[in-house]
């Protein structure tokens, strides 16, 4: 039995290796720069015009490519939220005029479309992105133009921007609860499988550190590019390693290839279960094989019981969307539009600086429960949930946090995550 001192020593020893790996790995085009050390350029003057009876909002989602399997639904639910808000009088009496763009699962395209939305279409805010590489491509654009981006997906943390609001989970609201669940389940060995870009690599670096703190041994780590679906070689290593659990940070349609290789190799939920952070209700029935008995860590499931969620599901089923199931990312996108409305109306203005001044404490009774904006880091409080996939491809909640988890994107409240490692990972992630 390893004692706490030994575990802590291993955690610190691992940190330098993890940072080196992140720095040298291909991370979906996101590269570290020294831009943070340079004086910030003066933002371009906004061309937003709200003198009429409408306000333009930009939606940028992958409607084509590997991420379309997930992002089409986010685009649709943003449309549903816009229609609901318009039916109730709009934002400060102005109807939303959506402008939709296709990010096409291509990070430069996300940046290009965001630039177009802000400078040609003159939208008041942009909603969308999924992968961290897409967000990091959009980040300098919205900062350059002093625009606003509402990002709806769980991510690796280690970021905050005055021009971005993060309505999905940060690390301490999803990754860490998942690890605590695994520890409570008696897991001793863990294999990490991820897509080869910034989110999985950064998340797995943090998982390694926390695993050492918890006394969980990492017995393997494999990555496949986001646009590749063949996991045969990597899964053969999982078979050989015989882990108690697999931590899955794969995104998009690559999950289909992973599940196929997993199933073909004879692996089963009863003996080698998976816990995922990107397979939700919409993806579960589209994996090409049964995922019953597998787990996922999210902050919202369709199975959440509340009047707000009951209405959300009913409205979504009635809406002409790509599916009749709800999921965490689409719920986070849905509430982003309502949070924006509340922030604008509290500020009494569509001006970005005034919205930021008013943001702290703005809340919304969301399907997941009441969420509150932290005005300092632009994240929101969220409940932590672990679900187990049942025969209907829905999630039975098997673990939940005692209360909404306050966002801590830089993990400053965790003594096993030293400042030097944090700074190095931030730089490595870009």
MARKOLZA-936617 format. One record per residue (C-alpha): residue in one letter; x, z, y. Coordinates in steps of 0.5 Angstrom, whole numbers, plus 2048, in hexadecimal, padded with zeros to 3 digits. Each point is the difference from the previous one (the first is absolute). Example, Ala and Ser with C-alpha at 12.3 -4.5 7.8 and 13.67 -1.06 7.14 Angstrom:
# MARKOLZA-936617
{site A; {819; 810; 7F7}}
{site S; {802; 7FE; 807}}
***
This chain:
# MARKOLZA-936617
{site X; {800; 800; 800}}
{site X; {803; 7FE; 807}}
{site X; {800; 805; 805}}
{site X; {7FE; 7FF; 807}}
{site X; {807; 800; 803}}
{site X; {802; 7FA; 7FB}}
{site X; {7FA; 7FC; 802}}
{site X; {801; 801; 807}}
{site X; {807; 7FE; 7FF}}
{site X; {7FE; 7F9; 7FC}}
{site X; {7FB; 7FF; 806}}
{site X; {805; 800; 805}}
{site X; {805; 7FC; 7FC}}
{site X; {7FB; 7FB; 7FE}}
{site X; {7FF; 7FF; 808}}
{site X; {806; 7FC; 802}}
{site X; {7FF; 7FB; 7FA}}
{site X; {7F9; 7FF; 801}}
{site X; {802; 7FE; 808}}
{site X; {805; 7FB; 7FD}}
{site X; {7FB; 7FD; 7FC}}
{site X; {7FB; 7FF; 805}}
{site X; {805; 7FD; 805}}
{site X; {803; 7FB; 7FB}}
{site X; {7FA; 7FE; 7FD}}
{site X; {7FB; 7FA; 802}}
{site X; {7FA; 803; 803}}
{site X; {7FB; 7FB; 802}}
{site X; {804; 7FD; 806}}
{site X; {800; 807; 803}}
{site X; {807; 801; 803}}
{site X; {803; 806; 804}}
{site X; {802; 7FF; 807}}
{site X; {803; 804; 806}}
{site X; {7FA; 7FE; 804}}
{site X; {7FE; 808; 801}}
{site X; {806; 801; 803}}
{site X; {7FF; 7FB; 806}}
{site X; {7FB; 801; 806}}
{site X; {7F9; 7FE; 7FE}}
{site X; {7FE; 7F9; 803}}
{site X; {7FB; 800; 806}}
{site X; {7F9; 7FE; 7FC}}
{site X; {7FD; 7FA; 802}}
{site X; {7FA; 800; 804}}
{site X; {7FA; 800; 7FC}}
{site X; {7FB; 7FA; 801}}
{site X; {7FA; 804; 7FD}}
{site X; {7FA; 7FF; 804}}
{site X; {7FA; 804; 7FF}}
{site X; {7FC; 7FE; 806}}
{site X; {7FB; 7FD; 7FC}}
{site X; {7FB; 802; 7FB}}
{site X; {805; 800; 7FA}}
{site X; {807; 802; 7FE}}
{site X; {804; 7FC; 7FB}}
{site X; {803; 804; 7FA}}
{site X; {805; 7FD; 7FB}}
{site X; {800; 800; 7F9}}
{site X; {806; 7FE; 7FC}}
{site X; {800; 800; 7F8}}
{site X; {803; 7FC; 7FA}}
{site X; {7FA; 7FC; 7FF}}
{site X; {805; 7FC; 7FB}}
{site X; {806; 801; 7FC}}
{site X; {802; 806; 7FB}}
{site X; {7FD; 805; 805}}
{site X; {7F9; 7FD; 801}}
{site X; {7FD; 804; 7FA}}
{site X; {800; 806; 804}}
{site X; {800; 7FE; 807}}
{site X; {7FA; 7FB; 800}}
{site X; {7FB; 806; 7FF}}
{site X; {804; 804; 806}}
{site X; {7FE; 7FA; 804}}
{site X; {7F9; 800; 7FE}}
{site X; {7FF; 807; 801}}
{site X; {803; 7FF; 807}}
{site X; {7FA; 7FB; 802}}
{site X; {7FB; 805; 7FD}}
{site X; {802; 805; 804}}
{site X; {800; 7FC; 806}}
{site X; {7F9; 7FD; 7FF}}
{site X; {7FE; 808; 7FF}}
{site X; {803; 802; 807}}
{site X; {7FD; 7FA; 803}}
{site X; {7F9; 801; 7FE}}
{site X; {801; 807; 803}}
{site X; {802; 7FE; 807}}
{site X; {807; 7FE; 7FF}}
{site X; {806; 804; 803}}
{site X; {7FF; 802; 807}}
{site X; {7FA; 7FB; 800}}
{site X; {805; 7FA; 7FE}}
{site X; {7FE; 7FC; 7F9}}
{site X; {806; 7FF; 7FC}}
{site X; {803; 7F9; 7FF}}
{site X; {804; 800; 7FA}}
{site X; {806; 7FB; 800}}
{site X; {802; 7FF; 7F8}}
{site X; {807; 7FE; 7FE}}
{site X; {803; 7FF; 7FA}}
{site X; {807; 804; 7FE}}
{site X; {801; 7FB; 7FA}}
{site X; {804; 806; 7FD}}
{site X; {806; 7FE; 804}}
{site X; {803; 805; 805}}
{site X; {802; 7FB; 805}}
{site X; {7F9; 7FD; 800}}
{site X; {7FD; 807; 801}}
{site X; {805; 801; 806}}
{site X; {7FE; 7F9; 803}}
{site X; {7F9; 801; 7FF}}
{site X; {800; 806; 804}}
{site X; {804; 7FD; 805}}
{site X; {7FA; 7FB; 801}}
{site X; {7FB; 805; 800}}
{site X; {803; 804; 805}}
{site X; {802; 7FA; 805}}
{site X; {7FC; 7FA; 7FF}}
{site X; {7F9; 804; 7FD}}
{site X; {801; 806; 805}}
{site X; {7FD; 805; 7FB}}
{site X; {800; 807; 802}}
{site X; {803; 803; 7F9}}
{site X; {802; 7FD; 7F9}}
{site X; {7FD; 802; 7FA}}
{site X; {804; 7FF; 7F9}}
{site X; {806; 7FF; 7FC}}
{site X; {801; 803; 7F9}}
{site X; {807; 800; 7FE}}
{site X; {805; 804; 804}}
{site X; {804; 7F9; 801}}
{site X; {7FA; 7FE; 803}}
{site X; {7FF; 806; 804}}
{site X; {808; 800; 802}}
{site X; {7FF; 7F8; 802}}
{site X; {7FA; 802; 805}}
{site X; {803; 806; 803}}
{site X; {805; 7FD; 805}}
{site X; {7FB; 7FB; 802}}
{site X; {7FB; 806; 802}}
{site X; {805; 804; 803}}
{site X; {803; 7FA; 804}}
{site X; {7F9; 7FE; 803}}
{site X; {7FD; 808; 800}}
{site X; {7FB; 7FE; 7FB}}
{site X; {7FC; 804; 7FB}}
{site X; {801; 7FF; 7F9}}
{site X; {7FB; 804; 7FB}}
{site X; {804; 800; 7F9}}
{site X; {7FB; 802; 7FA}}
{site X; {804; 801; 7FA}}
{site X; {804; 806; 7FD}}
{site X; {808; 7FF; 801}}
{site X; {806; 803; 7FF}}
{site X; {800; 804; 807}}
{site X; {807; 801; 804}}
{site X; {7FC; 7FC; 806}}
{site X; {7FC; 801; 806}}
{site X; {7FF; 7FC; 806}}
{site X; {7FC; 801; 806}}
{site X; {7FD; 7F9; 7FF}}
{site X; {7FE; 801; 7F9}}
{site X; {7FA; 804; 7FD}}
{site X; {801; 802; 7F8}}
{site X; {7F9; 801; 7FD}}
{site X; {803; 800; 7F9}}
{site X; {804; 805; 7FD}}
{site X; {807; 802; 801}}
{site X; {805; 803; 7FB}}
{site X; {7FE; 807; 800}}
{site X; {7F8; 7FE; 7FF}}
{site X; {801; 7FC; 7FA}}
{site X; {807; 7FF; 7FD}}
{site X; {802; 808; 800}}
{site X; {7F9; 802; 7FE}}
{site X; {801; 7FB; 7FA}}
{site X; {806; 803; 7FE}}
{site X; {7FD; 807; 801}}
{site X; {7FB; 7FE; 7FB}}
{site X; {805; 7FD; 7FB}}
{site X; {804; 807; 800}}
{site X; {7F9; 804; 7FF}}
{site X; {7FF; 7FB; 7FA}}
{site X; {807; 802; 7FD}}
{site X; {803; 7F9; 801}}
{site X; {808; 801; 7FF}}
{site X; {802; 7F9; 800}}
{site X; {7FE; 7FA; 805}}
{site X; {801; 7F9; 800}}
{site X; {7FF; 7FC; 807}}
{site X; {7FE; 7F9; 800}}
{site X; {7FF; 7FC; 807}}
{site X; {800; 7FA; 804}}
{site X; {806; 7FE; 803}}
{site X; {7FF; 801; 807}}
{site X; {800; 806; 805}}
{site X; {7FA; 804; 7FE}}
{site X; {802; 801; 7F9}}
{site X; {807; 801; 801}}
{site X; {7FF; 805; 805}}
{site X; {7FB; 804; 7FD}}
{site X; {804; 800; 7F9}}
{site X; {806; 803; 804}}
{site X; {7FB; 806; 802}}
{site X; {7FD; 801; 7F9}}
{site X; {807; 800; 7FE}}
{site X; {802; 806; 805}}
{site X; {7F9; 804; 7FE}}
{site X; {801; 7FF; 7F9}}
{site X; {807; 803; 800}}
{site X; {7FC; 806; 804}}
{site X; {7FB; 800; 7FB}}
{site X; {804; 800; 7FA}}
{site X; {7FE; 7F9; 7FD}}
{site X; {805; 7FB; 7FE}}
{site X; {800; 7F9; 802}}
{site X; {802; 7FC; 7FA}}
{site X; {7FF; 7F9; 802}}
{site X; {7FF; 7FC; 807}}
{site X; {7FE; 7F8; 800}}
{site X; {7FE; 7FB; 805}}
{site X; {7FD; 7F9; 800}}
{site X; {7FF; 7FC; 806}}
{site X; {7F9; 800; 803}}
{site X; {7FE; 7F9; 7FF}}
{site X; {803; 800; 7F8}}
{site X; {7FB; 802; 7FB}}
{site X; {805; 801; 7FA}}
{site X; {801; 807; 7FE}}
{site X; {802; 7FF; 7F8}}
{site X; {808; 802; 801}}
{site X; {7FE; 806; 805}}
{site X; {7FB; 803; 7FB}}
{site X; {804; 7FF; 7FA}}
{site X; {805; 805; 804}}
{site X; {7FA; 805; 800}}
{site X; {7FE; 7FF; 7F9}}
{site X; {808; 802; 7FF}}
{site X; {7FF; 806; 805}}
{site X; {7FA; 803; 7FD}}
{site X; {7FE; 803; 806}}
{site X; {7FA; 806; 801}}
{site X; {7FD; 7FC; 806}}
{site X; {801; 7F9; 804}}
{site X; {800; 800; 807}}
{site X; {7FE; 7FA; 802}}
{site X; {801; 7FD; 808}}
{site X; {7FF; 7F9; 7FE}}
{site X; {7FB; 7FC; 805}}
{site X; {7FC; 7FA; 800}}
{site X; {7FF; 7FB; 7FA}}
{site X; {807; 803; 7FD}}
{site X; {7FC; 805; 7FD}}
{site X; {7FC; 7FC; 7FB}}
{site X; {807; 7FD; 7FD}}
{site X; {802; 808; 800}}
{site X; {7FA; 802; 7FC}}
{site X; {800; 7FA; 7FB}}
{site X; {807; 801; 7FF}}
{site X; {7FF; 808; 7FF}}
{site X; {7FA; 7FE; 7FB}}
{site X; {804; 7FA; 7FC}}
{site X; {805; 806; 7FF}}
{site X; {7FB; 804; 7FD}}
{site X; {800; 806; 805}}
{site X; {7FA; 804; 801}}
{site X; {7FD; 804; 805}}
{site X; {800; 806; 7FA}}
{site X; {807; 800; 7FF}}
{site X; {803; 7FD; 806}}
{site X; {7FB; 800; 806}}
{site X; {801; 7FD; 807}}
{site X; {7FF; 803; 807}}
{site X; {7FF; 7FB; 805}}
{site X; {800; 800; 808}}
{site X; {7FD; 7F9; 801}}
{site X; {7FB; 7FE; 7FA}}
{site X; {7F9; 802; 803}}
{site X; {7F9; 7FF; 7FE}}
{site X; {800; 7F8; 801}}
{site X; {807; 7FF; 7FD}}
{site X; {7FE; 804; 7F9}}
{site X; {7FC; 7FB; 7FD}}
{site X; {804; 7FA; 802}}
{site X; {806; 803; 7FC}}
{site X; {7FF; 7FB; 7FA}}
{site X; {800; 806; 7FB}}
{site X; {7FD; 807; 800}}
{site X; {803; 805; 805}}
{site X; {7FB; 805; 7FD}}
{site X; {803; 807; 800}}
{site X; {806; 7FE; 805}}
{site X; {800; 804; 807}}
{site X; {801; 7FF; 807}}
{site X; {801; 804; 807}}
{site X; {7FC; 7FE; 806}}
{site X; {7FC; 804; 805}}
{site X; {7F9; 7FD; 7FF}}
{site X; {7FD; 7FD; 7FA}}
{site X; {7F9; 7FD; 7FF}}
{site X; {7FE; 806; 7FC}}
{site X; {801; 805; 806}}
{site X; {7F9; 803; 801}}
{site X; {7FE; 801; 807}}
{site X; {7FA; 7FD; 804}}
{site X; {805; 7FC; 804}}
{site X; {803; 7FD; 7FA}}
{site X; {7F9; 7FF; 7FD}}
{site X; {7FE; 7FC; 806}}
{site X; {807; 7FC; 800}}
{site X; {7FF; 7FE; 7F9}}
{site X; {7F9; 7FD; 801}}
{site X; {802; 7FD; 807}}
{site X; {806; 7FC; 7FC}}
{site X; {7FC; 7FE; 7FA}}
{site X; {7FB; 7FD; 805}}
{site X; {805; 7FD; 804}}
{site X; {802; 7F9; 7FE}}
{site X; {807; 802; 7FE}}
{site X; {805; 7FE; 7FA}}
{site X; {7FE; 806; 7FC}}
{site X; {7FB; 805; 7FF}}
{site X; {805; 806; 7FF}}
{site X; {803; 804; 805}}
{site X; {807; 802; 800}}
{site X; {805; 804; 804}}
{site X; {804; 7FB; 805}}
{site X; {7F9; 7FD; 802}}
{site X; {7FD; 806; 801}}
{site X; {806; 802; 805}}
{site X; {7FF; 7F9; 803}}
{site X; {7F9; 801; 801}}
{site X; {801; 807; 804}}
{site X; {806; 7FD; 804}}
{site X; {7FB; 7FC; 804}}
{site X; {7FB; 806; 801}}
{site X; {806; 804; 802}}
{site X; {802; 7FB; 805}}
{site X; {7F9; 800; 803}}
{site X; {801; 808; 800}}
{site X; {806; 7FF; 804}}
{site X; {7FE; 7FB; 805}}
{site X; {7FA; 804; 802}}
{site X; {804; 806; 800}}
{site X; {805; 7FD; 805}}
{site X; {7FA; 7FC; 804}}
{site X; {805; 7FA; 7FF}}
{site X; {803; 7FB; 7FC}}
{site X; {807; 801; 803}}
{site X; {805; 802; 7FB}}
{site X; {803; 805; 803}}
{site X; {7FA; 804; 802}}
{site X; {7FD; 7FF; 7F9}}
{site X; {807; 803; 7FD}}
{site X; {7FF; 806; 805}}
{site X; {7F9; 801; 7FE}}
{site X; {801; 7FF; 7F8}}
{site X; {802; 807; 7FE}}
{site X; {7FA; 804; 7FD}}
{site X; {7FC; 7FA; 7FF}}
{site X; {7FC; 800; 7FA}}
{site X; {7FB; 7FC; 7FB}}
{site X; {7FC; 803; 7FB}}
{site X; {803; 7FB; 7FB}}
{site X; {7FD; 7FE; 7F9}}
{site X; {807; 804; 7FD}}
{site X; {7FE; 806; 805}}
{site X; {801; 802; 807}}
{site X; {807; 7FD; 802}}
{site X; {803; 802; 807}}
{site X; {806; 7FC; 804}}
{site X; {806; 803; 801}}
{site X; {802; 7FE; 807}}
{site X; {807; 801; 7FF}}
{site X; {802; 7FC; 7FA}}
{site X; {7F9; 7FC; 800}}
{site X; {7FF; 801; 7F9}}
{site X; {7F9; 804; 7FD}}
{site X; {7FF; 806; 7FC}}
{site X; {7FD; 7FE; 7F9}}
{site X; {7FE; 803; 7F9}}
{site X; {805; 7FF; 7FA}}
{site X; {7FD; 7FD; 7FA}}
{site X; {802; 7FE; 7F9}}
{site X; {7FB; 7FC; 7FC}}
{site X; {800; 7FE; 7F9}}
{site X; {7FD; 7F9; 7FE}}
{site X; {7FA; 800; 7FC}}
{site X; {7FD; 7FB; 7FB}}
{site X; {7FC; 7FD; 806}}
{site X; {806; 7FF; 804}}
{site X; {7FE; 806; 805}}
{site X; {805; 806; 801}}
{site X; {7FE; 807; 7FE}}
{site X; {803; 805; 805}}
{site X; {805; 805; 7FC}}
{site X; {803; 803; 805}}
{site X; {7FF; 801; 808}}
{site X; {804; 804; 805}}
{site X; {7FC; 806; 803}}
{site X; {7FF; 7FD; 807}}
{site X; {802; 7FA; 804}}
{site X; {808; 7FF; 800}}
{site X; {803; 800; 807}}
{site X; {804; 7FA; 801}}
{site X; {808; 801; 7FF}}
{site X; {803; 7F9; 800}}
{site X; {807; 802; 801}}
{site X; {7FF; 806; 7FB}}
{site X; {803; 805; 805}}
{site X; {7FC; 805; 7FD}}
{site X; {804; 800; 7F9}}
{site X; {807; 803; 7FF}}
{site X; {802; 7FC; 7FA}}
{site X; {800; 7FA; 805}}
{site X; {806; 801; 804}}
{site X; {800; 7FD; 807}}
{site X; {806; 7FB; 7FF}}
{site X; {7FD; 7FD; 7FA}}
{site X; {7FA; 7FF; 804}}
{site X; {804; 7FD; 806}}
{site X; {803; 7FB; 7FB}}
{site X; {7FA; 7FE; 7FC}}
{site X; {7FC; 7FE; 807}}
{site X; {806; 7FC; 802}}
{site X; {801; 7FD; 7F9}}
{site X; {7F8; 7FE; 800}}
{site X; {801; 7FD; 806}}
***
